[in-house]
Amino acid sequence: MALGAVIKVEAGGLTVWGQVSGSSGYASQGSLVQHFGLDTETAVDQVTVICPYVKLDGSHHQTVLLDPVANGRLLVV
């Protein structure tokens, strides 16, 4: 996953956001793995990954995953 990517997870009426960061402090390396708590929701409706790089038309590349498995791991490349 690209550094700076923004992740939006939608589950029922819940929406949570995350961002991939390359560091968490001086001279450290942050994890590229993102974790999202879903409160009482048991299913995920949609995960959207927004790449930080701008395309020639000025938009950002987005990957949308519909009905991904909850309580699991997704690999987005």
For each residue, the residues with C-beta under 8 A, 3 or more apart:
1: 5 20 32 34 49 76 77
2: 5 20 51 52 53
3: 20 21 22 32 52
4: 19 20 21 52
5: 1 2 19 20 49 50 51 52
6: 17 18 19 49 50 52
7: 17 18 19 20 34 36 47 48 49 50
8: 15 16 17 46 47 48 50
9: 15 16 17 18 36 38 44 46 47
10: 14 15 44 45 46 47 48
11: 14 15 16 38 41 43 44 45 70
12: 41 43 45
13:
14: 10 11 38 39 41
15: 8 9 10 11
16: 8 9 11 36 37 38
17: 6 7 8 9
18: 6 7 9 34 36
19: 4 5 6 7
20: 1 2 3 4 5 7 32 34
21: 3 4 24 30
22: 3 29 30
23: 28 29 30
24: 21 28 30
25: 28
26:
27:
28: 23 24 25
29: 22 23
30: 21 22 23 24
31:
32: 1 3 20
33:
34: 1 7 18 20
35:
36: 7 9 16 18
37: 16
38: 9 11 14 16 41 42 44 70
39: 14
40:
41: 11 12 14 38 44 70
42: 38 70
43: 11 12 67 70
44: 9 10 11 38 41 47 67 68 69 70
45: 10 11 12 66 67
46: 8 9 10 64 65 66 67 68
47: 7 8 9 10 44 64 65 68 74
48: 7 8 10 62 63 64 65
49: 1 5 6 7 62 63 64 65 76
50: 5 6 7 8 60 61 62
51: 2 5 60 61 62 63
52: 2 3 4 5 6 60
53: 2 60 61
54: 58 59 60
55: 58 59 60 61
56:
57:
58: 54 55
59: 54 55
60: 50 51 52 53 54 55
61: 50 51 53 55
62: 48 49 50 51
63: 48 49 51 76
64: 46 47 48 49
65: 46 47 48 49 68 74 76
66: 45 46
67: 43 44 45 46
68: 44 46 47 65 72 74
69: 44 72 74
70: 11 38 41 42 43 44
71:
72: 68 69
73:
74: 47 65 68 69
75:
76: 1 49 63 65
77: 1
